[in-house]
Structures are given as C-alpha cells and as structure tokens.
C-alpha cells in the first residue's frame, strides 16, 4: 500500500495536469449530467429481469413495456452525452476566450446532438407490408455511439470557437427577437 501511495505522490503533478484537461473534464461532466437517465433506465431493467430470479412471471405486456422504456432511454444516451459534453466543453472554453467573445453552450449542445445523429445514424430501405419504406438504424445512438458522441462534441465546439474568434457570424436585422438572434450572434453582441 505504501508503494502505491509513494507512486501517486511522486506523479501528483502529472495527475493534476491530466485532471485539468478541459476535454477530459467535459467527458466527465457529460457522463455525470446523464446519470439520471442511466439510473432511471436501470430501474426498468431491474423490474423486467429481477422477478424471474425469484420465481415471479410477469405478463409479457408488462415485460415489453419495461424493456421499451429501457431501450428508449439507454438507446438515446449517446446523443445526450454528445450534447452535455459539448455544453460543458463550451463553458470551459468560455473561461479561456478573450473578453467580449463567448460560446453559447446551448447552441453547442444542440449542434453536437445533430452532429452525433449525422455520424451515427444510417439510412436504409426496408419492405413493410409490401411497400419500400425509408428507416434509420438507431444502434449507435446509445452507448455504442460514445466515440461518435465525443467526436461530434469536440468538433462542434472547436468549429464554433473558430467562428466566434474570427467574427464569423450571421447578421440578423434588429427586428429579430433576442432569443432567436442569440443562436447566431456572440452572446454579448445583442446586450447593447
């Protein structure tokens, strides 16, 4: 045990530097923000599997309902992590931006979620009832798509940062309400 403590004390500056990395902090915050989804989803997974272990057989409709809730919540976790990771990263980058320029965390969140969908969802055509129907494969929108979620979050925020840093904005007329204009302007530009 003493050897582990000495090793940790010896490398403390390295661990401090790693813990201050804004990308790793954003990943951590992105996961922690979505813990309610994981807990809620896990509750329904327990409700669908635990009764069988104690000899209780639930009706198939109830099991289908519990499994549907689990699939719809955990099946969207990747998209949610992309959004919360991007929001956290945008807030961290705002602390490093020059005064008068800042990223809108909500816009970064929404754009990262859309980017995640572009990276992870594939389109397919299947025959349903004799008619060809366009569907999309959702397998990577959940936990299987975490890599795409991080790529989408990091790219979105960094592209947004470059645009804000170089004043690449869309100018809207003054008649446009501030809540709509906020998506296109720097946050401070409509405060005047």
C-alpha positions as CSV (number, residue, x, y, z in Angstrom):
1,X,0.0,0.0,0.0
2,X,2.9,2.4,0.8
3,X,4.3,1.8,-2.6
4,X,1.1,2.9,-4.3
5,X,0.9,6.0,-2.1
6,X,4.5,6.9,-2.9
7,X,3.9,6.3,-6.6
8,X,0.8,8.6,-6.5
9,X,2.7,11.3,-4.6
10,X,5.6,11.1,-7.0
11,X,3.4,11.6,-10.0
12,X,1.0,14.1,-8.5
13,X,1.9,17.0,-10.9
14,X,1.1,14.7,-13.9
15,X,-2.2,13.7,-12.4
16,X,-3.1,17.3,-11.7
17,X,-2.3,18.3,-15.2
18,X,-4.4,15.5,-16.6
19,X,-7.3,16.4,-14.3
20,X,-7.3,20.0,-15.6
21,X,-7.6,19.0,-19.3
22,X,-10.8,20.6,-20.5
23,X,-11.6,17.7,-22.8
24,X,-11.4,15.1,-20.1
25,X,-13.4,17.4,-17.7
26,X,-16.1,17.7,-20.4
27,X,-16.3,14.0,-20.9
28,X,-16.6,13.5,-17.1
29,X,-19.3,16.2,-16.8
30,X,-21.1,14.9,-19.9
31,X,-21.4,11.5,-18.2
32,X,-22.3,12.8,-14.8
33,X,-25.0,15.0,-16.3
34,X,-26.7,11.9,-17.8
35,X,-26.6,9.8,-14.6
36,X,-30.3,10.3,-14.0
37,X,-31.0,8.7,-17.4
38,X,-28.8,5.7,-16.5
39,X,-30.4,5.3,-13.1
40,X,-34.0,5.6,-14.5
41,X,-33.2,3.2,-17.3
42,X,-31.6,0.7,-14.9
43,X,-34.6,0.7,-12.7
44,X,-36.7,-0.6,-15.5
45,X,-34.1,-3.2,-16.5
46,X,-34.2,-4.4,-12.9
47,X,-38.0,-4.5,-12.9
48,X,-38.0,-6.6,-16.1
49,X,-35.3,-9.1,-15.1
50,X,-35.4,-9.4,-11.3
51,X,-38.9,-11.0,-10.8
52,X,-37.8,-14.0,-12.9
53,X,-34.9,-14.7,-10.5
54,X,-37.3,-15.0,-7.6
55,X,-39.8,-17.1,-9.4
56,X,-42.3,-14.5,-10.4
57,X,-43.5,-14.5,-14.0
58,X,-44.7,-11.1,-15.2
59,X,-47.1,-10.8,-18.1
60,X,-45.4,-10.3,-21.5
61,X,-47.1,-6.9,-22.0
62,X,-45.5,-5.6,-18.7
63,X,-42.1,-7.0,-19.7
64,X,-42.4,-5.4,-23.1
65,X,-43.3,-2.1,-21.5
66,X,-40.3,-2.2,-19.1
67,X,-37.9,-3.2,-21.9
68,X,-39.3,-0.5,-24.2
69,X,-38.6,2.2,-21.5
70,X,-35.1,0.7,-21.0
71,X,-34.4,0.7,-24.8
72,X,-35.7,4.2,-25.4
73,X,-33.7,5.7,-22.5
74,X,-30.4,3.9,-22.9
75,X,-30.8,3.9,-26.6
76,X,-30.5,7.7,-26.7
77,X,-27.7,8.0,-24.1
78,X,-25.1,8.7,-26.8
79,X,-27.0,11.6,-28.2
80,X,-27.5,13.0,-24.7
81,X,-23.8,12.6,-23.8
82,X,-22.8,14.4,-27.0
83,X,-24.9,17.4,-26.0
84,X,-23.9,17.6,-22.4
85,X,-20.2,17.1,-23.3
86,X,-20.4,19.9,-25.8
87,X,-22.1,22.2,-23.3
88,X,-19.5,21.5,-20.7
89,X,-16.6,22.0,-23.1
90,X,-18.1,25.3,-24.4
91,X,-18.4,26.6,-20.8
92,X,-14.8,25.6,-20.1
93,X,-13.6,27.3,-23.3
94,X,-15.5,30.4,-22.4
95,X,-13.2,30.9,-19.4
96,X,-10.3,31.0,-21.9
97,X,-11.9,33.2,-24.6
98,X,-11.0,36.9,-24.9
99,X,-13.3,39.3,-23.2
100,X,-16.4,40.2,-25.3
101,X,-16.4,36.8,-27.0
102,X,-18.1,33.7,-25.7
103,X,-19.6,30.5,-27.0
104,X,-23.3,29.7,-26.5
105,X,-23.4,26.4,-24.6
106,X,-27.0,25.6,-25.6
107,X,-26.2,26.2,-29.3
108,X,-23.1,23.9,-29.0
109,X,-25.3,21.3,-27.3
110,X,-27.9,21.2,-30.0
111,X,-25.3,21.3,-32.8
112,X,-23.4,18.4,-31.2
113,X,-26.5,16.3,-30.9
114,X,-27.3,16.9,-34.6
115,X,-23.7,16.1,-35.4
116,X,-24.0,12.9,-33.4
117,X,-27.0,11.9,-35.5
118,X,-25.1,12.6,-38.7
119,X,-22.2,10.4,-37.6
120,X,-24.1,7.6,-36.0
121,X,-27.5,7.1,-37.8
122,X,-27.6,5.3,-41.2
123,X,-30.5,5.3,-43.6
124,X,-31.9,2.1,-45.0
125,X,-34.9,1.0,-47.1
126,X,-36.9,-2.0,-45.9
127,X,-40.1,-3.6,-47.2
128,X,-43.0,-3.1,-44.8
129,X,-46.3,-4.5,-45.9
130,X,-45.1,-4.8,-49.4
131,X,-44.1,-1.2,-49.7
132,X,-40.5,0.1,-49.6
133,X,-40.1,2.3,-46.5
134,X,-37.1,4.5,-45.6
135,X,-36.0,3.8,-42.0
136,X,-32.9,4.7,-40.0
137,X,-30.7,2.3,-37.9
138,X,-30.5,3.6,-34.3
139,X,-28.0,1.1,-33.0
140,X,-25.3,3.7,-32.5
141,X,-27.4,6.4,-30.9
142,X,-26.9,4.8,-27.5
143,X,-23.8,3.6,-25.6
144,X,-22.3,2.0,-28.8
145,X,-22.0,5.5,-30.2
146,X,-20.0,7.2,-27.5
147,X,-17.0,7.6,-29.8
148,X,-19.2,9.4,-32.3
149,X,-20.6,11.5,-29.5
150,X,-17.2,12.7,-28.4
151,X,-16.1,13.4,-31.9
152,X,-19.3,15.4,-32.6
153,X,-19.0,17.3,-29.3
154,X,-15.3,18.2,-29.7
155,X,-15.6,19.2,-33.4
156,X,-18.8,21.2,-32.9
157,X,-17.3,23.3,-30.0
158,X,-14.0,23.9,-31.8
159,X,-15.6,24.9,-35.0
160,X,-17.9,27.2,-33.1
161,X,-14.9,28.6,-31.2
162,X,-13.1,29.3,-34.5
163,X,-16.1,31.1,-35.9
164,X,-16.6,33.3,-32.8
165,X,-12.9,34.0,-32.6
166,X,-12.8,35.2,-36.2
167,X,-16.1,37.0,-36.0
168,X,-17.8,34.7,-38.5
169,X,-21.4,35.3,-37.6
170,X,-24.7,35.8,-39.4
171,X,-26.1,39.3,-39.0
172,X,-29.8,39.4,-38.4
173,X,-31.9,42.6,-38.5
174,X,-32.7,44.4,-35.2
175,X,-36.3,43.3,-35.6
176,X,-35.4,39.7,-34.8
177,X,-36.1,38.8,-31.2
178,X,-33.1,38.5,-28.9
179,X,-33.8,34.8,-28.1
180,X,-33.7,33.9,-31.8
181,X,-30.7,36.1,-32.5
182,X,-28.7,34.6,-29.7
183,X,-28.3,31.4,-31.8
184,X,-26.4,33.4,-34.4
185,X,-24.6,36.2,-32.6
186,X,-22.0,36.2,-29.9
187,X,-23.8,36.3,-26.5
188,X,-22.6,39.8,-25.7
189,X,-23.4,41.4,-29.1
190,X,-27.1,41.9,-28.5
191,X,-26.7,43.1,-24.9
192,X,-26.1,46.7,-26.2
